């Protein structure tokens, strides 16, 4: 049976899925971009990263990387 939802105001959603009533298909989407230098994302108990000179290129000439709007 369909649900009737009145006015709803959502100030912010930090993550997860917000669902009201009956749902046929739920597909949350998100994008992200990270910049890190040499050896920045190493994980483990005993890490030995020998980095002489490290430079991270953060120049991004294109305007859009991953469009999420109207991608349902």
NORPEWO-V254065 format. One record per residue. N is the residue number from 1. RES is the residue in one small letter. SS is DSSP state (a for helix, b for strand, c for the rest). PSI is psi in radians with two decimals (999 if undefined). Layout:
N/RES/SS/PSI
N/RES/SS/PSI
This chain:
1/x/c/2.31
2/x/c/2.55
3/x/c/2.49
4/x/c/2.05
5/x/c/2.30
6/x/c/-2.86
7/x/c/2.38
8/x/c/2.35
9/x/c/2.12
10/x/c/2.05
11/x/c/-0.77
12/x/c/2.62
13/x/c/2.10
14/x/c/-0.35
15/x/c/2.94
16/x/c/-2.84
17/x/c/2.30
18/x/c/2.13
19/x/c/2.29
20/x/c/2.26
21/x/c/-2.60
22/x/c/2.44
23/x/c/2.21
24/x/c/-0.77
25/x/c/2.10
26/x/c/2.17
27/x/c/1.49
28/x/c/2.47
29/x/c/2.51
30/x/c/2.76
31/x/c/2.83
32/x/c/2.78
33/x/c/2.37
34/x/c/2.48
35/x/c/2.26
36/x/c/2.66
37/x/c/-3.00
38/x/c/2.20
39/x/c/0.26
40/x/c/-0.59
41/x/c/0.37
42/x/c/2.36
43/x/c/2.60
44/x/c/-3.13
45/x/c/-0.73
46/x/c/1.59
47/x/c/2.26
48/x/c/1.66
49/x/c/1.97
50/x/c/1.71
51/x/c/2.00
52/x/c/-1.20
53/x/c/2.15
54/x/c/2.33
55/x/c/2.33
56/x/c/2.18
57/x/c/1.94
58/x/c/0.22
59/x/c/2.21
60/x/c/1.61
61/x/c/-0.46
62/x/c/2.63
63/x/c/-0.66
64/x/c/2.35
65/x/c/-1.03
66/x/c/1.81
67/x/c/2.23
68/x/c/-0.46
69/x/c/2.45
70/x/c/0.51
71/x/c/1.13
72/x/c/999
